[in-house]
Amino acid sequence: MTDLQVRTREDVEQLFDARDVSHVQIGFTDHTGQLRGKYISRDKLLSGLDHGLPMTRNFAAVDFTDAIYPVEGLIVNGGGFGDSVARVVIESCREVPWEPPERNLFFLIEHTGEGVEYDPRVLCARIMEKAASMDFSVLLSCELEFRLFNETVESLYRKDFKNLELATPVSNYLGVMRQTVWSEFFAEFVDAMEHLGIPIEVAHWELAPGFAELVPAYAEGMRAADNAVIYKTFAKAFALRHNMLLSFMARYDAHSDGSSCHINLSLRDKDDNLVLYDPSEPHYLSETMRYFIGGMQYKMPEVLLMMAPNINSFKRYVPDIFAPVASSWGVDNRTTSLRVINSSPKVLRVENRIPGADVNPYLAIACTLGTGLWGIENRIEPTAETEGNLYEELDSVPDELRFPASFGEAIERFRHSAFAREWFGEEFVRFFSANKQEHEMEYRKAITDWELRRYLELA
């Protein structure tokens, strides 16, 4: 089941009656990308369709493990832990595969009124609307890589997060034997995601122990963005229900690759014609495609924080592990940030390889699309393509295309970005920067195992 075809209040009522629904689950994303929500009764949901649902906007100041940061206007200096009115996104209705029919429906909600500036879904929808105003429809898919462990939440804490057991002890990239051994797990996993309305095109082991990915099929606009957000939460839940732990941490281990969120994105016009393809141009890249790449290339270093939102995110940005290290592009070149795939007109697209799997997909998609649309509006030509191994040519990358060297530098560049304020909103830039500044200051105070091993005896 890929789409319940719920679009109106009447559709909701008919579905409720057919299933004798008692309760539904609702959820929204905080700035980290976690879904937060609750079970509510059938009657409360129906009332919410008319009047909205009260929901706190203060989760814009809450980080992982419910660390609450003192964001001005939310928590301090005018903050009173108040609610905003949230609207039910009717068309987001999904089925949770392991719940009984009378309570297996899930709806996304998004904030309205004062909460709008803090809601990642609203921000993403605004950029989608900008694309529509330019007569573009957006097709995309997020490839989210993950690590799979033979652990549970309880075992993580018993072991103090040390000596964790991966699901597979050695790497076997695309190994048919291993995929066959794990066929029941992946078959159930794929079925669960498709039950949630997320069609899966590919499932396979990746290039490291316990490293794998499921690739959702392309979808249009906010449906694809919602798919990525819902997938991240329910994939982790699926694994935990099988006594395993699935992690989207950007880089779990210093000795292997990080986990990426590759955003594959293409544009069509309002008549569904290809706008990125031109058979008369080099590599078949239309003028629109060149400007789209140019905008992403030149603006992404400014707004990297939206794609690398955590201290650990920056542990991916090192050479030779198939992660980007500067704002570059190339045709089918996995050492670049922006990989152009042009094997046929139908598949012509750009793959943004910058985000890690730890992103909030709404923000990473908004960033990818927004920078590209800015490039089209301003007719920004990209640099010459990178044809070889970028890791061997880093000295030739100009300063304006280099990534911020640290999380702290990324925060400052984002905070002072005129582009970010114009496209994503003054208030969003303010509170997101403030959150990340607190995140960094918290980390500065932490004493790591690396420091103890290096300094405790010999310093």
Protein Blocks (a to p, Z undefined) as FASTA:
>chain_A
ZZgoiabfklmmmmmmmnopabdcdddddfkopacdddddfklmmmmmmnopaddfklmm
ccehhiacddehklgghiaoiacdddddfklpccdfkbcfklmcccddddehjllmmmmk
lmmmmmmmmmmmnopacddddddddddddddfklmmmnnopaiacfbfbdcehiaklmmm
mmmmmmmmmmmmmmnopacfbdcdddbehiacddddddehjlmmmmmmmmmmmmmmmmmm
nopacdfbfblbfkbccdddddddddddfkopafkbcfkbghhiafklmmmmmmmmmmmm
mmmmmmmmbfklmmmmcghilpafbdcddehiakbmbdcdfkbfklgccddfkbcfkbcf
klmmmmmmmmmmmmmmnopacddddfbdfklmmmmpcfklpccfbfklmmmmmmmmmklm
mmnopklmmmmmmmmmmmmmmmmmpccfklmmmmmmmZZ
